[in-house]
Amino acid sequence: MPQMPFPKDEQRDKPWLMRTYAGHSSPVESNALYRRNLTKGQTGLSVAFDLPTQTGYDPDAELARGEVGKVGVPISHIGDVRALFDGIPMEQMNTSMTINAPAMYLLALYLTVAQESGADFAKLSGTTQNDIIKEYLSRGTYVFPPAPSLRLITDMIAYTVANVPKWNPINVCSYHLQEAGATPVQEVAFALCTAIAVLDSVRDSGQVPAEKFGEVVARISFFVNAGVRFVEEMCKLRAFGQLWDEITAERYGVTDAKQRRFRYGVQVNSLGLTEAQPENNVYRILLEMLAVTASKDARARAVQLPAWNEALGLPRPWDQQWSLRMQQVVAFESDLLEYEDIFEGSVVVEAKVAEIKAGAREEIDRILEMGGAVTAVESGYLKSALVSSLALRRRRIESGEDVVVGVNKYTESEPNPLQGAEDGGIMTVDKAVEQAAIDAIVKWREGRDAHAVDEALNALRDAAKTETNLMEPSLACARVGVTVGEWSGVLREVFGEYRPPTGVAGASGGGHEASLADVQKRVRALGAELGRPLKFLVGKPGLDGHSNGAEQIAVRARDAGFEVVYSGIRLTPAQIVAAAVEEDVDVVGLSILSGSHLSVVPEVVEGLRAAGLDDVPVVAGGIIPEPDAVILRAAGVARVVTPKDFEITDVLGQIVDAIEQARS
């Protein structure tokens, strides 16, 4: 038996980039957080933008109410970017920006500030997420229709390959696909079909010479998810890499193996984090991180970890530090980086990789036969597939087939001292943040050269009506102080807005219908009294695009006998009230995960009362801390449900209770 040599220090693999996904309140506050994290050993930045920024609105827009600075940093113009990166050497920093629909403009702002600081574009490194396909399917921060969205991505890729050669202009993001229910096969297949759509678009645009197309492929990166099923997730990444190598060689003729390399960063699974016994999330996060670091041949080159308390609310700096220290212990104290791939030659691993590859190839062929990823989005096929997969996953958890420790098994628990502090174990954003941002944007507009702004916006509008690459007009807008909302507004005028299929109508609810029998009986009985089926309006107020919970409630409610009214995300309270009146509904369910519940939910309650619908109860669901739940109940909300209420059938029972109480 050959002896395993102990490797020398110089043979160690380099550690991955270590990030924490961070940003909140204001550019100044977020800058201070970034600088503290960098002193603690973080080696890259991962910027979290708030929802108005992600969806192309300024802080004073109607839909931005309650959302400013909640789930990320509000960025409206070049002044905000200057403040965000103040004192941070941009040439030396690898910056990841989780931005999609307005990605071109955020990159334009970043490049302009870098240029002001004297940075060389050739030395700038980082990533704009910029995967709009998955926004239609899972995350919901889309703005424009698929075709113009793909054009923006194409223009960014062509510009960066020529001018910012170390920048990743797109991060094909399968992370949110898994959060929305994707199986490993679906996650691999849907993401690779997105990459194919993007590469085909760049190739067909004629903006990049054929001999330089390998450079385009080399700049495509991926952002993946890793769940708690360690072996399966590790094999998924090996399958991902092998399929990417095959596609780029066979479909695009790239001969340089280095350009075909599967380059990916990862944030491990947030869907699997639990509100119940949240301390267990630490072990989940570690196991998931090992799935993307233990195998050298499929090792992530950038890792960002959620914090143990993200199912409860916004993590505090200490919570983020704990996640960073987890990465550092694994990278620097263990011997993980000292060996070649420890899974090479494993019969089990090879079989599982082959199984995932075969399933993914079959799914890729099916999507390409439909016309590709964009067509599969527009037809509703991809969304329905994800909603169905998530419904089946939830049914397995509810039936106990899939064990979730602390949720459906081993639920007995001691009090959690981590949540015993006055802040309840999470960070809360000061209510004054939103008004400060509104005041600041008004002041910014007053201090600009209005003529220069109008000229830049007109030039952008004119260019958008042609096939001109839109990066240069966007850079011109950045330099004169155009805001994110103004840039997006012009392109909304030219391109229009888009509302993709919700996926609910075509989704299957899965098995375990027997558990619905009692609720179905009660729904039928109430409907008989009214002489019509009970109507349930499921609403997503504000800018929160996390629609998974709303979709699962809608699917199960339909199976229970409700007539479900669900038109998707991004509605104002007034629009929800108008729909409730027009549809003559019996209950309104509001789903919010972004923290804006205290702003928008009471508005819906008040609007229903003003419309004379006092007997229509409102049920609120989402990441809602108990002190906030008390406030919502006092405002007239009939029921408040959170992730700990994981049995949807029980939630539907509470909704029927609320209808009965309201009618009596």
N, C-alpha and C positions, 0 to 999 in steps of 0.2 A: 504494500500500500504506500503510495508516494506521500512524503511528508509535506504538510502545508507550511510553506515558509512564512515567517512573520514579516509583514511589509515594513519598509523603512518610512520614516516620516515624510520624505520627499515624494513617496508614492501615494500618499493620501489623496483622495479625491477632494476637490475644492468644495467648501460648504456652499450651499445654495444661498441666493439672496434672501435675507430675512426681513419680512415686512409685517406691519400691522395695518389693517384697513382702518383709516382714521380721518376725522374731520368733523367739526361741529361748530355751532354758534356763529362764528365770524372768522374771516381770514386771519385776523390778529391772534385770536385764541387758538386756532388750528396751527398757525406757525409756531407758537410757543410749545404746543404739544409735539409737533414734529421734531423740533430741536431737542426737546427732552428725550424723546425716543431714540434719536440718533446718538445721544451721549450714552445711552444704555446699551448700545451695541447693535441697534437696528442698522441694516446695511442698504436698505432701499426704502423709498416712500411709496405708499399706496393711498392715493387721495380719494376719499369718499366725498362726493358732492351731494348737496341736499336735492330734494325732488324737484323744486322749481328749476334749478340749474339743469338737472338731467332731462327735463321735459321742455326746456327752452322758454322759461318764463322769468321775468324779473320779480323781485320780492313784493312789489305792489300790485301784481296781477291778482284778479279775483280768485283764481284756482290755487294761488300760492298761500292763501290764508290758512294759518295753522301749520304750515309745512316748512317755514323758513328756518334753516339751521338745525332741523330735527335729526335727520339721518345722515347728515354730512355738512360740509361747509358751503355757504352760499357764495357763488362767484358770478358776478354780473358783468364785469368789465376789466380792462387792463389794470386799473388801480387795485382791484381786489387781488389779482394775480401777483402784482408787485408785493403786496402785504403778505400773501400766503408764502412766498418763497424768499422773503427778506432774510438775508444772512445765510442762506443755504446755497452752497456753490453748485450751480446747475450743471456745469460741465462734468463735475465729479459724481453727480447724483443719478441713480437709475430710478426714474419716476414713473410709476404706473398710475394711470388716471381712469377710473371707472366711469366712463362717459360714452354715450352711444349716439343718439340722434344729433345732438349738437357737437359731436366730437371734433369736427373740422374747426369749429370756432374756438373751442377750448385749446386745441393744438396751436391755432393761430395766436391766441393770447400768450400761451406758454413760450412759443418761439420768439414773439416780439419782446417779451420781458427778458428772455435769455440774451437776445441781441443787444438790448439796452445795457446788460451787465457785461458785455464784451465777450460772451461765450461764442465759441466756434460751433456752427451747426453740425459740422462733421464729428464733433466730440459728444454731442448730446445723445443720451441713451434713455430709453424708456418705452412705454407702451400706452396707446390709447385703446381702450377695449373695443369700441366701434363695431360690435357685432349686432346689427339691427335685426337680423332674422330671429334670434332668440328673444328679442324684446316683444315681437308679435306673439310669441309662444308662451312666455313665462314671466318676464320681469315687468313688462308694460310701460317702459319709458320711451316708446316710439313716438314719433311726431308725423313724419311724412309717409306717403305710400311706398311700397317696396321698390319700384323702379327708380325714383329719384334718390331714395336712401342708398341704393346700390351705386348710383352715380357718385354720391358724395364720398363713399368709401373708395371707389375706384380713383377718384381725383386725389384723395389723400395718399393712396399707395403710390401713384405715379409721381407725386410731388416729393414724398419722403425718400423714395428710392433714389431720386436724382439729387436731392438737396440735404437730406438728413439721414444718411445711409445706415446709422446704427439704431434708428428708431423703428419700433414695431408699430406700424400704422393700424393694425387690427389684431385683436386677441380673440380668435374664434372661441366663443364661450359656451362650453357644455355645462358649466357649473350650474346655471339656473335651470337647465333642462332636467337635471337630476332632482333639483328642488321641486320642479313641477311634476315629477312622477316618472321620469325616464328610467327605464331599465338600463343596465350597462350596454346592451346591444343598441338600444335607441339612442343613448347618449353619444356613443361612438358614431353611429350612422348619421344622425341628424347634424352633428357638428361637422363631419367630413363633407356632407352635402352642402352645408353653408360655405365651407372653404372652397369647394368646387365652383359654386355659384360666383363667389368673389373672384377667383382666379380666371374663370371664363370671361367675366366682365372686364377685367383688366386686359386680358389678352385681346378681346374683341374691340376694345376701345382704341387700339392703335397708339396709345400714349407711351408705351414702353417697347423699344426695339426687341425683336425676337431673340437676338443674341444676349439680351440682358434679362430675359424672363426668369432665369435661375435666381437672379438677385431678388426678384419679387417673391418667389417661393421661399427664399431664405429669410425673408422678413415677416412671413406669416407665423404668428405664434398662437398658442392655445391657452385657454384658462379653464381648468377642469375641476371636477368635484371628486372627493374621495369619501365614500361612506364607511360605515363601521364594519362591513363585511371584508375584512382585511385581504384574504386570499383573492377573492373575486375582483376587488378594486385594483390590486396590484397587477393581476392578469389583464384587466381592462386596459391599463396604461401600456402594457407590452403590446397588446393587440392594436391599440391606437397608433403607436409608433410604427409598427410593421405595415399597417394599411396605408398610413401617410407616405411611407417610403415607396410603396408599390404605386400608389396613385400619382405621385409627383414624377415618378420615372416613366410610367406607362402612358398616362394621359397627357403629360406636359413635356416629356422628353428631357427632363433634367438629369444630366449625367454626373454632376458633382455630388457625391454622397453627403458632403458637409452641408450643401444647400438643401438637401432633402431631409435633414435631421428634424425629428419631431421635437420642437422646443415648446415647453409648456411651464406655466406657473399654476399654482393650485391654492384654493382656499378649501379647507375641508368642510364637510357637510354641516350646514346649519339647520336643515330640515330635521335632522335626528337629535338636535339639542332639545332638552326637555325643561319645561317649567317646573315640573314635579322633581324633587330631589336634584336640583340643578348642579350640585357638587359632583354628580356622576358624569357630567359633561366633560370634566377634566380627563377622565380615562378614555372617553370616546374620542376626544380630540387627539390624544396621543396615539391611539391605535390607528386612527385615520391618517395621521401624519406619517406613520411608519409605512403605510401602504404606498406612499409616493416618494419615500426616501430610502427604503431598505434595499430596493433592487437597483443596482447601478445602471443597468441597461435601460431602465425606464424611470430614472430619477428626475424629479422636478428641479428646475434651475431657479425657481423662486417660490417661496412658501409664505403664505400669510394665514394665520390661525384665528378663528373666532375666540371669544372669551367665554369662560364658563357660564356667564350670566346673560348671554345675548338673547335667550328665550324670555328673559324678564324685562329687558330694556336696554338702554345705551350703556355699554361698559365704561367704567371709570379708568383713569390712567393706570391705576394699580392692577386692574384686571388685565389690561393689555400687556403690562409688563410681565405678568405671570405667564401669558401665552408666549411672549418673546423668550423668556427664560427656558420654557420647555424646548424650544428650538435649539437654544444654545447648549443645553445639557446634552441633548441627543448628538449634536454636531461635534462638540468639543470634549465631552467626557466619555462618551461611548466609543467603541471601535468601528462604528458603522461605516465610516468613510475610508477604512483601511484596506478593504478587500475588493476583488473583482466581483462580478455579479454572483451572489450566493444562491440564486435560484436556477442558474443555468444547468440544464440537464435534468431538471425535475420532470418526471413523467406527469405528475399531477398538474403542474403549472403549464406544461406544453399542451396538455389536453384541454385545459380550461381556456387558454389563449386561442387555440384552434376553434373551439366552440363559439367564442365571442366573435372572432373574425368571420366565421361562416354566417352567423346570424346578421352581423353588420353588413356584409357584402350583399346578402339577400335584400335587406332593407334599403341599402343605397341604390341597388338596381331598380327597386320598386319606385323610389322617389324620382330617379332620373328618367324612368319611363313616363312618369307623369309630366315631365317637363322641368324637373329640378326643384330646388328648395323653395324658390319664390312661388311657383305654381302650387306646391304642396301647402304653403302657408295660406295662399288666397283661397284654396278649395276647402280649407278647414281640416284637411287630413292630419297634419302634424299636431295641431292643437287637440283634436279629438282623441288622438292616440295617447297624448300625455295625460289628459283628464281621465281617460279610462285606466291607464296604468296606475295613477295615483289613487283612484277609487279602489282598485284591487289591493293596493298596499295598505290603505286605511282599513279595509275590511279584514285583512289578515291580522292587523294589530288589534282591532276590536274583538275578533274571535279568539285571540290569544295564540293563534298559529305562529305569529311573530312576537317574540317576547321583547318588551322594552322595560328594562329594569327601573322600578320606581313609578312606572305608569300603569302597566297592566299586570305586573307581578312584583312581589317584594315591595309592596307599597307602604308598609309600616316604616315610620321614620322618626328619628330624633329631630328636634328643632335645629335649623341650620344657623350656626353662629355667623356665617359669612353674610347672612341677610339681616343680622341683628342690629346693624348700625342705624343711625337716624335716617340715612338716605335709602334704607331698604335694600342696599346691595347694588344699586344702579345709579347712574348719573342722570340728572334732569337738566334740561336746557332752560335757562332763564327766560321767562315770558317776555322780558323787555327786548330780547334779541330781535324779534320780528319787527317791532316798531323802529328799532335802531337801523335795521337794514333798509326799511322803507324810507326813513328820513335821509339815509346816506345816498340812496339811488336818486332821490329827488334832487339833492344837492349836487350830485355828480352830473346830472343832465344839465342843470343850470350853469355849471362851470365850463361846459365844452364849447367848442367852436361849432355852432349849429349848422352853419353852411357846409363845413367840412364833413360833418356827420351825414347830412342829406346827400352830398355828392357821393360819398362812399356807399351809402345804402342804395342809391340809384344805380351805381355801377354794378353792385352785387345783383340787383334785380335784373338789369339788362343782361348780365353774363349768365344768369340762371336760365334765361329764355333761349340760350344758345348751347352749344356743346363745349364752351370754354371751360377749362379747369378752374374750379371755384376757390382754390387755395389762395391765389394772389389777391383777388377781390376781398377775401376774408381777412387776409393780413392787413390790407389797407383799412378795413373797418376797425380792426384791433388797434391800429396806431392812432386813430382819431377819437377813440373812446366809445365806439358803438357798444351797446349792451347785448348780452345774450338774448334777451327777449326781443330786441329790435332785429338782430340778425335772423333769429328764427321766424319772426313775424314776416319779414320780407319773403323768406323761402316758403312759408305757409301760403302767402299770396300766390306764388308762382306754382308751387307743387301741389297745394291742397293738403288736407289732413287725412288721416286714415284710421278706421276702426276695424280691426281684423275680426274674424269669426271667434266667438267665445269658446267654441268646442263643447259646450254643454249639450246642445241638441243631438249631436252625433255620438255622445259618449255613452259607454256601458257602465252601469252601476255595479256590476259584479255580482257575487253570490251573497249568501247570508240574508236573503230577503225575509226569511222566517222571523228574524228579530224585529222586523218592521211591522209585524201583524197588528200589535196593539195600537201603534200610531196610525196605521192605515185605517183601522176601525174608527178611531176617534175623528180622523180627518173626514171620512165618509159621513159620519153622523152629523158633524157640524155643517158639512156641505148640504146634506139633506134638509136641514133646518132652513138654510138660506135658499135652497132651490137651485144651487149651482156649486161647482167645485170651489174650495177655498183658494184664494189668490195670495201668493207670497211674492212680494217685491224684494229681490236681493240687490242691494245697492253698494257701490264703491265710491263714496264721496272723496273729494280731494284728489291728490296726485299719486297716492299710493297705488303702485301697479302690481303688488303681490296679490294675485287673484286666486291662488290655489284654494284657499279656504272657502272663499265665496263660491267657487265653481263646485267644490265638493258638497257644500250645503245645498246648492241648486240641484245637483244631480240626485242626491238622496231625497230631497223634498219632492222632486218629480216622481221618484219611485214610491214615495209614501202617499201619493194621490193629490198633492198640491198642484195647482196651475202656477207655474213659476214664471215670473217676469224678471229677466236678467239681461241687460243690454251692455254689459261690460264695465270697464273702468272709467275713471276720470270724469265724474259728474259733480256739478255743484249741488249744494243742498236744495236750491230752488228747483233744479231739474228733477231731483228725486221726488220732491213734494208734488211737482206737476205730474210726474208719472203715476204716483200713488192716487192722485185725484182722477186722472184720465182712465186708469185701469180699474178703479174702484177696488183696491186691494184690501185684504183683511189683516195683514201684518207687514211690517217693513223690517228687514234685517240689514244692518250696516256692518261692513267688514273693513277694518282699518288696522294696519300693522305699522304705520309710520309715526305714531305718536300724536297725530292731530285730532284725536277723538274728542278732546275737551273743547275744541273749537267748532268742529263741524256737526257732531252728533246732536248737541242741543239745538242747533239751527234747524235741523230736520224736525225735531220734536215741536219746536215753536211754530214752524211752517205748517205742520199737519194740524195743529190746534187752530191756527189762523184760518185754515181752509175748512174748518168744521169737522175734521176727522179725529175728534177726541177719542173715538172708540177703536182707532187703529194703533195697536201697540208697536213700539219700536224696540228691537233687540239689537244690541251692539256686541260685536265680537272682534277680538284681536289681542295684541300684546297690551293689556290694560292693567296697570298696577292697582291693587285693591283700594288705595286712597282715591284714585281717579274713578274707580267703579262706584264708590260711595257718592261722589259728586254727580255722576251720570244718573244714578238712581234718583237722587234728589231732584234732578232736572226733568224727571218723568220717563226715563228709560225703564222699560218693563223687566228686561233681563240683560245681564252682562255675562258673556262667555269668553273664556280664554283658552290657550292651548292645553291646559290641564283637563278641560272638558273634551276629551279626545273621542268619545263615543258620539258620533253624529246623530244616531237614532235617539239617544237621550236628549241631545240638544233640541231635536225636533219635538220631542215630548214637552220640553219646557216652552217651546214656541206655541204649541197647542194650548198649554196651560195659560199662557199670556193672552191668547185670543179669547179663551173662555172667560177669563177674569175681566177683560176689557168689555166684553159684550154683556156681562152681568152687572 
